[in-house]
């Protein structure tokens, strides 16, 4: 299983890179990744919905703040969350 990691801090070509991260369809096809792993700040413009249309799971990183964790689970409905505090995410998943 392989992920397409999106959200590089200092891209060489900022505009082109950000567009390909917000709309990663071409990169997903080219890399044949099993799922996409964007930085949580990239979840805009129906990102999760668009990935779901492609039958592509979304695993966001690195979400540590409790309010952001809730937003990822209940608003964006991501498939998984990478966090340094799994107990914070797990308490919402058990409800």
mmCIF file as gemmi writes it, N, C-alpha and C atoms, coordinates in Angstrom:
data_model
loop_
_atom_site.group_PDB
_atom_site.id
_atom_site.type_symbol
_atom_site.label_atom_id
_atom_site.label_alt_id
_atom_site.label_comp_id
_atom_site.label_asym_id
_atom_site.label_entity_id
_atom_site.label_seq_id
_atom_site.pdbx_PDB_ins_code
_atom_site.Cartn_x
_atom_site.Cartn_y
_atom_site.Cartn_z
_atom_site.occupancy
_atom_site.B_iso_or_equiv
_atom_site.pdbx_formal_charge
_atom_site.auth_seq_id
_atom_site.auth_asym_id
_atom_site.pdbx_PDB_model_num
ATOM 1 N N . UNK Axp A 1 ? 0.858 -1.176 0 1 0 ? 1 A 1
ATOM 2 C CA . UNK Axp A 1 ? 0 0 0 1 0 ? 1 A 1
ATOM 3 C C . UNK Axp A 1 ? 0.898 1.231 0 1 0 ? 1 A 1
ATOM 4 N N . UNK Axp A 2 ? 0.589 2.175 -0.883 1 0 ? 2 A 1
ATOM 5 C CA . UNK Axp A 2 ? 1.406 3.389 -1.004 1 0 ? 2 A 1
ATOM 6 C C . UNK Axp A 2 ? 0.523 4.629 -1.031 1 0 ? 2 A 1
ATOM 7 N N . UNK Axp A 3 ? 1.011 5.696 -0.403 1 0 ? 3 A 1
ATOM 8 C CA . UNK Axp A 3 ? 0.27 6.964 -0.353 1 0 ? 3 A 1
ATOM 9 C C . UNK Axp A 3 ? 0.978 8.02 -1.177 1 0 ? 3 A 1
ATOM 10 N N . UNK Axp A 4 ? 0.186 8.948 -1.697 1 0 ? 4 A 1
ATOM 11 C CA . UNK Axp A 4 ? 0.728 10.142 -2.338 1 0 ? 4 A 1
ATOM 12 C C . UNK Axp A 4 ? 0.714 11.231 -1.278 1 0 ? 4 A 1
ATOM 13 N N . UNK Axp A 5 ? 1.888 11.611 -0.779 1 0 ? 5 A 1
ATOM 14 C CA . UNK Axp A 5 ? 2.021 12.62 0.271 1 0 ? 5 A 1
ATOM 15 C C . UNK Axp A 5 ? 1.98 14.01 -0.347 1 0 ? 5 A 1
ATOM 16 N N . UNK Axp A 6 ? 1.101 14.858 0.17 1 0 ? 6 A 1
ATOM 17 C CA . UNK Axp A 6 ? 0.92 16.203 -0.374 1 0 ? 6 A 1
ATOM 18 C C . UNK Axp A 6 ? 1.049 17.241 0.724 1 0 ? 6 A 1
ATOM 19 N N . UNK Axp A 7 ? 1.692 18.366 0.423 1 0 ? 7 A 1
ATOM 20 C CA . UNK Axp A 7 ? 1.815 19.446 1.387 1 0 ? 7 A 1
ATOM 21 C C . UNK Axp A 7 ? 3.249 19.786 1.718 1 0 ? 7 A 1
ATOM 22 N N . UNK Axp A 8 ? 4.139 19.589 0.78 1 0 ? 8 A 1
ATOM 23 C CA . UNK Axp A 8 ? 5.561 19.881 0.978 1 0 ? 8 A 1
ATOM 24 C C . UNK Axp A 8 ? 5.75 21.331 1.417 1 0 ? 8 A 1
ATOM 25 N N . UNK Axp A 9 ? 6.632 21.556 2.392 1 0 ? 9 A 1
ATOM 26 C CA . UNK Axp A 9 ? 6.841 22.895 2.95 1 0 ? 9 A 1
ATOM 27 C C . UNK Axp A 9 ? 7.375 23.919 1.958 1 0 ? 9 A 1
ATOM 28 N N . UNK Axp A 10 ? 8.399 23.577 1.23 1 0 ? 10 A 1
ATOM 29 C CA . UNK Axp A 10 ? 9.052 24.548 0.335 1 0 ? 10 A 1
ATOM 30 C C . UNK Axp A 10 ? 9.161 23.982 -1.075 1 0 ? 10 A 1
ATOM 31 N N . UNK Axp A 11 ? 8.068 24.013 -1.808 1 0 ? 11 A 1
ATOM 32 C CA . UNK Axp A 11 ? 8.129 23.462 -3.161 1 0 ? 11 A 1
ATOM 33 C C . UNK Axp A 11 ? 9.004 24.313 -4.079 1 0 ? 11 A 1
ATOM 34 N N . UNK Axp A 12 ? 9.586 23.654 -5.053 1 0 ? 12 A 1
ATOM 35 C CA . UNK Axp A 12 ? 10.432 24.341 -6.028 1 0 ? 12 A 1
ATOM 36 C C . UNK Axp A 12 ? 9.614 25.287 -6.907 1 0 ? 12 A 1
ATOM 37 N N . UNK Axp A 13 ? 8.406 24.851 -7.277 1 0 ? 13 A 1
ATOM 38 C CA . UNK Axp A 13 ? 7.498 25.658 -8.102 1 0 ? 13 A 1
ATOM 39 C C . UNK Axp A 13 ? 6.196 25.827 -7.312 1 0 ? 13 A 1
ATOM 40 N N . UNK Axp A 14 ? 6.1 26.83 -6.448 1 0 ? 14 A 1
ATOM 41 C CA . UNK Axp A 14 ? 4.995 26.942 -5.491 1 0 ? 14 A 1
ATOM 42 C C . UNK Axp A 14 ? 3.593 26.889 -6.098 1 0 ? 14 A 1
ATOM 43 N N . UNK Axp A 15 ? 3.301 27.675 -7.109 1 0 ? 15 A 1
ATOM 44 C CA . UNK Axp A 15 ? 1.945 27.708 -7.657 1 0 ? 15 A 1
ATOM 45 C C . UNK Axp A 15 ? 1.576 26.381 -8.3 1 0 ? 15 A 1
ATOM 46 N N . UNK Axp A 16 ? 2.44 25.876 -9.156 1 0 ? 16 A 1
ATOM 47 C CA . UNK Axp A 16 ? 2.152 24.614 -9.836 1 0 ? 16 A 1
ATOM 48 C C . UNK Axp A 16 ? 2.027 23.476 -8.821 1 0 ? 16 A 1
ATOM 49 N N . UNK Axp A 17 ? 2.895 23.472 -7.823 1 0 ? 17 A 1
ATOM 50 C CA . UNK Axp A 17 ? 2.847 22.425 -6.806 1 0 ? 17 A 1
ATOM 51 C C . UNK Axp A 17 ? 1.556 22.502 -6.015 1 0 ? 17 A 1
ATOM 52 N N . UNK Axp A 18 ? 1.169 23.683 -5.569 1 0 ? 18 A 1
ATOM 53 C CA . UNK Axp A 18 ? -0.059 23.819 -4.783 1 0 ? 18 A 1
ATOM 54 C C . UNK Axp A 18 ? -1.285 23.411 -5.59 1 0 ? 18 A 1
ATOM 55 N N . UNK Axp A 19 ? -1.332 23.78 -6.852 1 0 ? 19 A 1
ATOM 56 C CA . UNK Axp A 19 ? -2.465 23.37 -7.688 1 0 ? 19 A 1
ATOM 57 C C . UNK Axp A 19 ? -2.512 21.856 -7.834 1 0 ? 19 A 1
ATOM 58 N N . UNK Axp A 20 ? -1.362 21.226 -8.01 1 0 ? 20 A 1
ATOM 59 C CA . UNK Axp A 20 ? -1.351 19.766 -8.157 1 0 ? 20 A 1
ATOM 60 C C . UNK Axp A 20 ? -1.653 19.069 -6.833 1 0 ? 20 A 1
ATOM 61 N N . UNK Axp A 21 ? -1.492 19.775 -5.72 1 0 ? 21 A 1
ATOM 62 C CA . UNK Axp A 21 ? -1.851 19.21 -4.42 1 0 ? 21 A 1
ATOM 63 C C . UNK Axp A 21 ? -3.341 19.373 -4.152 1 0 ? 21 A 1
ATOM 64 N N . UNK Axp A 22 ? -3.911 20.5 -4.548 1 0 ? 22 A 1
ATOM 65 C CA . UNK Axp A 22 ? -5.346 20.72 -4.378 1 0 ? 22 A 1
ATOM 66 C C . UNK Axp A 22 ? -6.16 19.868 -5.345 1 0 ? 22 A 1
ATOM 67 N N . UNK Axp A 23 ? -5.612 19.605 -6.52 1 0 ? 23 A 1
ATOM 68 C CA . UNK Axp A 23 ? -6.282 18.814 -7.553 1 0 ? 23 A 1
ATOM 69 C C . UNK Axp A 23 ? -5.313 17.721 -8.033 1 0 ? 23 A 1
ATOM 70 N N . UNK Axp A 24 ? -5.147 16.662 -7.213 1 0 ? 24 A 1
ATOM 71 C CA . UNK Axp A 24 ? -4.077 15.691 -7.478 1 0 ? 24 A 1
ATOM 72 C C . UNK Axp A 24 ? -4.421 14.554 -8.436 1 0 ? 24 A 1
ATOM 73 N N . UNK Axp A 25 ? -5.497 14.666 -9.19 1 0 ? 25 A 1
ATOM 74 C CA . UNK Axp A 25 ? -5.918 13.569 -10.064 1 0 ? 25 A 1
ATOM 75 C C . UNK Axp A 25 ? -4.823 13.043 -10.97 1 0 ? 25 A 1
ATOM 76 N N . UNK Axp A 26 ? -4.139 13.929 -11.664 1 0 ? 26 A 1
ATOM 77 C CA . UNK Axp A 26 ? -3.072 13.515 -12.582 1 0 ? 26 A 1
ATOM 78 C C . UNK Axp A 26 ? -1.945 12.798 -11.821 1 0 ? 26 A 1
ATOM 79 N N . UNK Axp A 27 ? -1.564 13.348 -10.674 1 0 ? 27 A 1
ATOM 80 C CA . UNK Axp A 27 ? -0.49 12.727 -9.885 1 0 ? 27 A 1
ATOM 81 C C . UNK Axp A 27 ? -0.91 11.361 -9.356 1 0 ? 27 A 1
ATOM 82 N N . UNK Axp A 28 ? -2.178 11.225 -8.974 1 0 ? 28 A 1
ATOM 83 C CA . UNK Axp A 28 ? -2.668 9.926 -8.505 1 0 ? 28 A 1
ATOM 84 C C . UNK Axp A 28 ? -2.592 8.887 -9.619 1 0 ? 28 A 1
ATOM 85 N N . UNK Axp A 29 ? -3.015 9.273 -10.819 1 0 ? 29 A 1
ATOM 86 C CA . UNK Axp A 29 ? -2.947 8.337 -11.949 1 0 ? 29 A 1
ATOM 87 C C . UNK Axp A 29 ? -1.498 7.966 -12.264 1 0 ? 29 A 1
ATOM 88 N N . UNK Axp A 30 ? -0.628 8.959 -12.29 1 0 ? 30 A 1
ATOM 89 C CA . UNK Axp A 30 ? 0.771 8.729 -12.655 1 0 ? 30 A 1
ATOM 90 C C . UNK Axp A 30 ? 1.496 7.841 -11.628 1 0 ? 30 A 1
ATOM 91 N N . UNK Axp A 31 ? 1.253 8.091 -10.339 1 0 ? 31 A 1
ATOM 92 C CA . UNK Axp A 31 ? 1.962 7.341 -9.295 1 0 ? 31 A 1
ATOM 93 C C . UNK Axp A 31 ? 1.286 6.028 -8.925 1 0 ? 31 A 1
ATOM 94 N N . UNK Axp A 32 ? 0.006 5.895 -9.279 1 0 ? 32 A 1
ATOM 95 C CA . UNK Axp A 32 ? -0.784 4.704 -8.927 1 0 ? 32 A 1
ATOM 96 C C . UNK Axp A 32 ? -0.848 4.503 -7.415 1 0 ? 32 A 1
ATOM 97 N N . UNK Axp A 33 ? -0.878 5.606 -6.679 1 0 ? 33 A 1
ATOM 98 C CA . UNK Axp A 33 ? -0.965 5.543 -5.213 1 0 ? 33 A 1
ATOM 99 C C . UNK Axp A 33 ? -2.303 4.94 -4.795 1 0 ? 33 A 1
ATOM 100 N N . UNK Axp A 34 ? -2.304 4.243 -3.664 1 0 ? 34 A 1
ATOM 101 C CA . UNK Axp A 34 ? -3.522 3.629 -3.14 1 0 ? 34 A 1
ATOM 102 C C . UNK Axp A 34 ? -4.409 4.63 -2.408 1 0 ? 34 A 1
ATOM 103 N N . UNK Axp A 35 ? -3.795 5.647 -1.823 1 0 ? 35 A 1
ATOM 104 C CA . UNK Axp A 35 ? -4.557 6.692 -1.144 1 0 ? 35 A 1
ATOM 105 C C . UNK Axp A 35 ? -3.751 7.973 -1.147 1 0 ? 35 A 1
ATOM 106 N N . UNK Axp A 36 ? -4.417 9.066 -0.774 1 0 ? 36 A 1
ATOM 107 C CA . UNK Axp A 36 ? -3.768 10.369 -0.752 1 0 ? 36 A 1
ATOM 108 C C . UNK Axp A 36 ? -3.614 10.814 0.698 1 0 ? 36 A 1
ATOM 109 N N . UNK Axp A 37 ? -2.482 11.448 0.998 1 0 ? 37 A 1
ATOM 110 C CA . UNK Axp A 37 ? -2.209 11.903 2.358 1 0 ? 37 A 1
ATOM 111 C C . UNK Axp A 37 ? -1.82 13.383 2.33 1 0 ? 37 A 1
ATOM 112 N N . UNK Axp A 38 ? -2.841 14.265 2.3 1 0 ? 38 A 1
ATOM 113 C CA . UNK Axp A 38 ? -2.567 15.699 2.249 1 0 ? 38 A 1
ATOM 114 C C . UNK Axp A 38 ? -2.377 16.293 3.643 1 0 ? 38 A 1
ATOM 115 N N . UNK Axp A 39 ? -1.648 17.388 3.702 1 0 ? 39 A 1
ATOM 116 C CA . UNK Axp A 39 ? -1.611 18.173 4.927 1 0 ? 39 A 1
ATOM 117 C C . UNK Axp A 39 ? -3.03 18.706 5.134 1 0 ? 39 A 1
ATOM 118 N N . UNK Axp A 40 ? -3.474 18.811 6.371 1 0 ? 40 A 1
ATOM 119 C CA . UNK Axp A 40 ? -4.858 19.196 6.629 1 0 ? 40 A 1
ATOM 120 C C . UNK Axp A 40 ? -5.226 20.548 6.026 1 0 ? 40 A 1
ATOM 121 N N . UNK Axp A 41 ? -4.272 21.436 5.835 1 0 ? 41 A 1
ATOM 122 C CA . UNK Axp A 41 ? -4.575 22.752 5.26 1 0 ? 41 A 1
ATOM 123 C C . UNK Axp A 41 ? -4.985 22.678 3.791 1 0 ? 41 A 1
ATOM 124 N N . UNK Axp A 42 ? -4.768 21.556 3.152 1 0 ? 42 A 1
ATOM 125 C CA . UNK Axp A 42 ? -5.137 21.405 1.742 1 0 ? 42 A 1
ATOM 126 C C . UNK Axp A 42 ? -6.594 20.993 1.546 1 0 ? 42 A 1
ATOM 127 N N . UNK Axp A 43 ? -7.313 20.728 2.627 1 0 ? 43 A 1
ATOM 128 C CA . UNK Axp A 43 ? -8.693 20.265 2.488 1 0 ? 43 A 1
ATOM 129 C C . UNK Axp A 43 ? -9.62 21.436 2.168 1 0 ? 43 A 1
ATOM 130 N N . UNK Axp A 44 ? -9.642 21.805 0.905 1 0 ? 44 A 1
ATOM 131 C CA . UNK Axp A 44 ? -10.459 22.913 0.412 1 0 ? 44 A 1
ATOM 132 C C . UNK Axp A 44 ? -11.173 22.461 -0.856 1 0 ? 44 A 1
ATOM 133 N N . UNK Axp A 45 ? -12.168 23.22 -1.247 1 0 ? 45 A 1
ATOM 134 C CA . UNK Axp A 45 ? -12.854 23.009 -2.531 1 0 ? 45 A 1
ATOM 135 C C . UNK Axp A 45 ? -13.395 21.588 -2.684 1 0 ? 45 A 1
ATOM 136 N N . UNK Axp A 46 ? -13.983 21.044 -1.619 1 0 ? 46 A 1
ATOM 137 C CA . UNK Axp A 46 ? -14.558 19.708 -1.696 1 0 ? 46 A 1
ATOM 138 C C . UNK Axp A 46 ? -13.528 18.608 -1.889 1 0 ? 46 A 1
ATOM 139 N N . UNK Axp A 47 ? -12.365 18.785 -1.311 1 0 ? 47 A 1
ATOM 140 C CA . UNK Axp A 47 ? -11.232 17.87 -1.507 1 0 ? 47 A 1
ATOM 141 C C . UNK Axp A 47 ? -11.608 16.413 -1.224 1 0 ? 47 A 1
ATOM 142 N N . UNK Axp A 48 ? -12.156 16.158 -0.044 1 0 ? 48 A 1
ATOM 143 C CA . UNK Axp A 48 ? -12.475 14.774 0.333 1 0 ? 48 A 1
ATOM 144 C C . UNK Axp A 48 ? -13.551 14.223 -0.592 1 0 ? 48 A 1
ATOM 145 N N . UNK Axp A 49 ? -14.537 15.03 -0.912 1 0 ? 49 A 1
ATOM 146 C CA . UNK Axp A 49 ? -15.61 14.615 -1.823 1 0 ? 49 A 1
ATOM 147 C C . UNK Axp A 49 ? -15.029 14.213 -3.179 1 0 ? 49 A 1
ATOM 148 N N . UNK Axp A 50 ? -14.107 15.039 -3.706 1 0 ? 50 A 1
ATOM 149 C CA . UNK Axp A 50 ? -13.494 14.73 -5.005 1 0 ? 50 A 1
ATOM 150 C C . UNK Axp A 50 ? -12.67 13.446 -4.947 1 0 ? 50 A 1
ATOM 151 N N . UNK Axp A 51 ? -11.984 13.229 -3.847 1 0 ? 51 A 1
ATOM 152 C CA . UNK Axp A 51 ? -11.197 11.998 -3.717 1 0 ? 51 A 1
ATOM 153 C C . UNK Axp A 51 ? -12.126 10.792 -3.588 1 0 ? 51 A 1
ATOM 154 N N . UNK Axp A 52 ? -13.248 10.971 -2.886 1 0 ? 52 A 1
ATOM 155 C CA . UNK Axp A 52 ? -14.214 9.88 -2.768 1 0 ? 52 A 1
ATOM 156 C C . UNK Axp A 52 ? -14.79 9.496 -4.128 1 0 ? 52 A 1
ATOM 157 N N . UNK Axp A 53 ? -14.994 10.483 -5.008 1 0 ? 53 A 1
ATOM 158 C CA . UNK Axp A 53 ? -15.464 10.183 -6.367 1 0 ? 53 A 1
ATOM 159 C C . UNK Axp A 53 ? -14.472 9.285 -7.105 1 0 ? 53 A 1
ATOM 160 N N . UNK Axp A 54 ? -13.198 9.432 -6.799 1 0 ? 54 A 1
ATOM 161 C CA . UNK Axp A 54 ? -12.144 8.616 -7.413 1 0 ? 54 A 1
ATOM 162 C C . UNK Axp A 54 ? -11.935 7.308 -6.649 1 0 ? 54 A 1
ATOM 163 N N . UNK Axp A 55 ? -12.756 7.094 -5.613 1 0 ? 55 A 1
ATOM 164 C CA . UNK Axp A 55 ? -12.608 5.927 -4.739 1 0 ? 55 A 1
ATOM 165 C C . UNK Axp A 55 ? -11.21 5.904 -4.105 1 0 ? 55 A 1
ATOM 166 N N . UNK Axp A 56 ? -10.785 7.083 -3.683 1 0 ? 56 A 1
ATOM 167 C CA . UNK Axp A 56 ? -9.458 7.263 -3.103 1 0 ? 56 A 1
ATOM 168 C C . UNK Axp A 56 ? -9.605 7.714 -1.646 1 0 ? 56 A 1
ATOM 169 N N . UNK Axp A 57 ? -9.043 6.968 -0.727 1 0 ? 57 A 1
ATOM 170 C CA . UNK Axp A 57 ? -9.096 7.317 0.691 1 0 ? 57 A 1
ATOM 171 C C . UNK Axp A 57 ? -8.216 8.523 0.981 1 0 ? 57 A 1
ATOM 172 N N . UNK Axp A 58 ? -8.589 9.254 2.055 1 0 ? 58 A 1
ATOM 173 C CA . UNK Axp A 58 ? -7.856 10.453 2.46 1 0 ? 58 A 1
ATOM 174 C C . UNK Axp A 58 ? -7.371 10.289 3.893 1 0 ? 58 A 1
ATOM 175 N N . UNK Axp A 59 ? -6.065 10.398 4.072 1 0 ? 59 A 1
ATOM 176 C CA . UNK Axp A 59 ? -5.443 10.336 5.397 1 0 ? 59 A 1
ATOM 177 C C . UNK Axp A 59 ? -4.692 11.642 5.62 1 0 ? 59 A 1
ATOM 178 N N . UNK Axp A 60 ? -5.235 12.524 6.459 1 0 ? 60 A 1
ATOM 179 C CA . UNK Axp A 60 ? -4.62 13.846 6.659 1 0 ? 60 A 1
ATOM 180 C C . UNK Axp A 60 ? -3.525 13.796 7.713 1 0 ? 60 A 1
ATOM 181 N N . UNK Axp A 61 ? -2.593 14.731 7.59 1 0 ? 61 A 1
ATOM 182 C CA . UNK Axp A 61 ? -1.488 14.822 8.542 1 0 ? 61 A 1
ATOM 183 C C . UNK Axp A 61 ? -1.256 16.276 8.876 1 0 ? 61 A 1
ATOM 184 N N . UNK Axp A 62 ? -0.483 16.578 9.774 1 0 ? 62 A 1
ATOM 185 C CA . UNK Axp A 62 ? -0.437 16.112 11.138 1 0 ? 62 A 1
ATOM 186 C C . UNK Axp A 62 ? -1.393 17.003 11.924 1 0 ? 62 A 1
ATOM 187 N N . UNK Axp A 63 ? -2.447 16.401 12.417 1 0 ? 63 A 1
ATOM 188 C CA . UNK Axp A 63 ? -3.521 17.133 13.081 1 0 ? 63 A 1
ATOM 189 C C . UNK Axp A 63 ? -3.421 16.87 14.577 1 0 ? 63 A 1
ATOM 190 N N . UNK Axp A 64 ? -3.003 17.88 15.339 1 0 ? 64 A 1
ATOM 191 C CA . UNK Axp A 64 ? -2.804 17.707 16.775 1 0 ? 64 A 1
ATOM 192 C C . UNK Axp A 64 ? -3.809 18.463 17.63 1 0 ? 64 A 1
ATOM 193 N N . UNK Axp A 65 ? -4.345 19.562 17.124 1 0 ? 65 A 1
ATOM 194 C CA . UNK Axp A 65 ? -5.28 20.366 17.915 1 0 ? 65 A 1
ATOM 195 C C . UNK Axp A 65 ? -6.656 19.703 17.933 1 0 ? 65 A 1
ATOM 196 N N . UNK Axp A 66 ? -7.25 19.667 19.112 1 0 ? 66 A 1
ATOM 197 C CA . UNK Axp A 66 ? -8.515 18.965 19.287 1 0 ? 66 A 1
ATOM 198 C C . UNK Axp A 66 ? -9.628 19.494 18.381 1 0 ? 66 A 1
ATOM 199 N N . UNK Axp A 67 ? -9.726 20.81 18.233 1 0 ? 67 A 1
ATOM 200 C CA . UNK Axp A 67 ? -10.768 21.376 17.366 1 0 ? 67 A 1
ATOM 201 C C . UNK Axp A 67 ? -10.567 20.958 15.911 1 0 ? 67 A 1
ATOM 202 N N . UNK Axp A 68 ? -9.325 20.905 15.478 1 0 ? 68 A 1
ATOM 203 C CA . UNK Axp A 68 ? -9.041 20.463 14.106 1 0 ? 68 A 1
ATOM 204 C C . UNK Axp A 68 ? -9.348 18.98 13.93 1 0 ? 68 A 1
ATOM 205 N N . UNK Axp A 69 ? -9.062 18.192 14.936 1 0 ? 69 A 1
ATOM 206 C CA . UNK Axp A 69 ? -9.379 16.762 14.875 1 0 ? 69 A 1
ATOM 207 C C . UNK Axp A 69 ? -10.878 16.582 14.697 1 0 ? 69 A 1
ATOM 208 N N . UNK Axp A 70 ? -11.671 17.299 15.496 1 0 ? 70 A 1
ATOM 209 C CA . UNK Axp A 70 ? -13.131 17.216 15.368 1 0 ? 70 A 1
ATOM 210 C C . UNK Axp A 70 ? -13.58 17.635 13.971 1 0 ? 70 A 1
ATOM 211 N N . UNK Axp A 71 ? -12.986 18.7 13.453 1 0 ? 71 A 1
ATOM 212 C CA . UNK Axp A 71 ? -13.34 19.191 12.116 1 0 ? 71 A 1
ATOM 213 C C . UNK Axp A 71 ? -13.022 18.139 11.047 1 0 ? 71 A 1
ATOM 214 N N . UNK Axp A 72 ? -11.884 17.488 11.168 1 0 ? 72 A 1
ATOM 215 C CA . UNK Axp A 72 ? -11.502 16.465 10.19 1 0 ? 72 A 1
ATOM 216 C C . UNK Axp A 72 ? -12.465 15.281 10.225 1 0 ? 72 A 1
ATOM 217 N N . UNK Axp A 73 ? -12.897 14.902 11.431 1 0 ? 73 A 1
ATOM 218 C CA . UNK Axp A 73 ? -13.781 13.745 11.58 1 0 ? 73 A 1
ATOM 219 C C . UNK Axp A 73 ? -15.207 14.074 11.158 1 0 ? 73 A 1
ATOM 220 N N . UNK Axp A 74 ? -15.756 15.172 11.673 1 0 ? 74 A 1
ATOM 221 C CA . UNK Axp A 74 ? -17.175 15.445 11.49 1 0 ? 74 A 1
ATOM 222 C C . UNK Axp A 74 ? -17.513 16.316 10.288 1 0 ? 74 A 1
ATOM 223 N N . UNK Axp A 75 ? -16.655 17.233 9.91 1 0 ? 75 A 1
ATOM 224 C CA . UNK Axp A 75 ? -16.94 18.089 8.752 1 0 ? 75 A 1
ATOM 225 C C . UNK Axp A 75 ? -16.371 17.488 7.466 1 0 ? 75 A 1
ATOM 226 N N . UNK Axp A 76 ? -15.086 17.201 7.482 1 0 ? 76 A 1
ATOM 227 C CA . UNK Axp A 76 ? -14.443 16.699 6.263 1 0 ? 76 A 1
ATOM 228 C C . UNK Axp A 76 ? -14.612 15.195 6.076 1 0 ? 76 A 1
ATOM 229 N N . UNK Axp A 77 ? -14.866 14.476 7.155 1 0 ? 77 A 1
ATOM 230 C CA . UNK Axp A 77 ? -15.1 13.031 7.109 1 0 ? 77 A 1
ATOM 231 C C . UNK Axp A 77 ? -13.941 12.275 6.436 1 0 ? 77 A 1
ATOM 232 N N . UNK Axp A 78 ? -12.734 12.588 6.901 1 0 ? 78 A 1
ATOM 233 C CA . UNK Axp A 78 ? -11.55 11.917 6.363 1 0 ? 78 A 1
ATOM 234 C C . UNK Axp A 78 ? -11.528 10.451 6.79 1 0 ? 78 A 1
ATOM 235 N N . UNK Axp A 79 ? -10.755 9.653 6.095 1 0 ? 79 A 1
ATOM 236 C CA . UNK Axp A 79 ? -10.667 8.225 6.403 1 0 ? 79 A 1
ATOM 237 C C . UNK Axp A 79 ? -9.728 7.936 7.565 1 0 ? 79 A 1
ATOM 238 N N . UNK Axp A 80 ? -8.676 8.742 7.695 1 0 ? 80 A 1
ATOM 239 C CA . UNK Axp A 80 ? -7.765 8.571 8.829 1 0 ? 80 A 1
ATOM 240 C C . UNK Axp A 80 ? -7.017 9.869 9.099 1 0 ? 80 A 1
ATOM 241 N N . UNK Axp A 81 ? -6.49 9.948 10.321 1 0 ? 81 A 1
ATOM 242 C CA . UNK Axp A 81 ? -5.785 11.144 10.778 1 0 ? 81 A 1
ATOM 243 C C . UNK Axp A 81 ? -4.432 10.725 11.338 1 0 ? 81 A 1
ATOM 244 N N . UNK Axp A 82 ? -3.391 11.408 10.897 1 0 ? 82 A 1
ATOM 245 C CA . UNK Axp A 82 ? -2.061 11.229 11.483 1 0 ? 82 A 1
ATOM 246 C C . UNK Axp A 82 ? -1.925 12.318 12.541 1 0 ? 82 A 1
ATOM 247 N N . UNK Axp A 83 ? -1.62 11.913 13.769 1 0 ? 83 A 1
ATOM 248 C CA . UNK Axp A 83 ? -1.53 12.844 14.885 1 0 ? 83 A 1
ATOM 249 C C . UNK Axp A 83 ? -0.483 12.369 15.883 1 0 ? 83 A 1
ATOM 250 N N . UNK Axp A 84 ? 0.028 13.299 16.646 1 0 ? 84 A 1
ATOM 251 C CA . UNK Axp A 84 ? 0.931 12.947 17.742 1 0 ? 84 A 1
ATOM 252 C C . UNK Axp A 84 ? 0.158 12.622 19.014 1 0 ? 84 A 1
ATOM 253 N N . UNK Axp A 85 ? -1.166 12.808 18.974 1 0 ? 85 A 1
ATOM 254 C CA . UNK Axp A 85 ? -2.022 12.584 20.143 1 0 ? 85 A 1
ATOM 255 C C . UNK Axp A 85 ? -3.223 11.726 19.755 1 0 ? 85 A 1
ATOM 256 N N . UNK Axp A 86 ? -3.027 10.437 19.502 1 0 ? 86 A 1
ATOM 257 C CA . UNK Axp A 86 ? -4.127 9.589 19.062 1 0 ? 86 A 1
ATOM 258 C C . UNK Axp A 86 ? -5.287 9.523 20.048 1 0 ? 86 A 1
ATOM 259 N N . UNK Axp A 87 ? -5.015 9.701 21.334 1 0 ? 87 A 1
ATOM 260 C CA . UNK Axp A 87 ? -6.093 9.665 22.328 1 0 ? 87 A 1
ATOM 261 C C . UNK Axp A 87 ? -7.127 10.753 22.048 1 0 ? 87 A 1
ATOM 262 N N . UNK Axp A 88 ? -6.706 11.896 21.541 1 0 ? 88 A 1
ATOM 263 C CA . UNK Axp A 88 ? -7.636 12.987 21.223 1 0 ? 88 A 1
ATOM 264 C C . UNK Axp A 88 ? -8.584 12.58 20.096 1 0 ? 88 A 1
ATOM 265 N N . UNK Axp A 89 ? -8.073 11.915 19.095 1 0 ? 89 A 1
ATOM 266 C CA . UNK Axp A 89 ? -8.917 11.485 17.976 1 0 ? 89 A 1
ATOM 267 C C . UNK Axp A 89 ? -9.801 10.314 18.382 1 0 ? 89 A 1
ATOM 268 N N . UNK Axp A 90 ? -9.248 9.387 19.13 1 0 ? 90 A 1
ATOM 269 C CA . UNK Axp A 90 ? -9.991 8.189 19.5 1 0 ? 90 A 1
ATOM 270 C C . UNK Axp A 90 ? -11.218 8.496 20.342 1 0 ? 90 A 1
ATOM 271 N N . UNK Axp A 91 ? -11.159 9.524 21.164 1 0 ? 91 A 1
ATOM 272 C CA . UNK Axp A 91 ? -12.327 9.818 22.011 1 0 ? 91 A 1
ATOM 273 C C . UNK Axp A 91 ? -13.525 10.254 21.169 1 0 ? 91 A 1
ATOM 274 N N . UNK Axp A 92 ? -13.299 10.836 19.99 1 0 ? 92 A 1
ATOM 275 C CA . UNK Axp A 92 ? -14.415 11.22 19.118 1 0 ? 92 A 1
ATOM 276 C C . UNK Axp A 92 ? -14.892 10.053 18.271 1 0 ? 92 A 1
ATOM 277 N N . UNK Axp A 93 ? -14.02 9.141 17.983 1 0 ? 93 A 1
ATOM 278 C CA . UNK Axp A 93 ? -14.4 7.986 17.179 1 0 ? 93 A 1
ATOM 279 C C . UNK Axp A 93 ? -15.199 6.976 17.982 1 0 ? 93 A 1
ATOM 280 N N . UNK Axp A 94 ? -15.088 7.008 19.302 1 0 ? 94 A 1
ATOM 281 C CA . UNK Axp A 94 ? -15.811 6.062 20.153 1 0 ? 94 A 1
ATOM 282 C C . UNK Axp A 94 ? -17.236 6.498 20.431 1 0 ? 94 A 1
ATOM 283 N N . UNK Axp A 95 ? -17.598 7.727 20.025 1 0 ? 95 A 1
ATOM 284 C CA . UNK Axp A 95 ? -18.959 8.232 20.292 1 0 ? 95 A 1
ATOM 285 C C . UNK Axp A 95 ? -19.955 7.651 19.33 1 0 ? 95 A 1
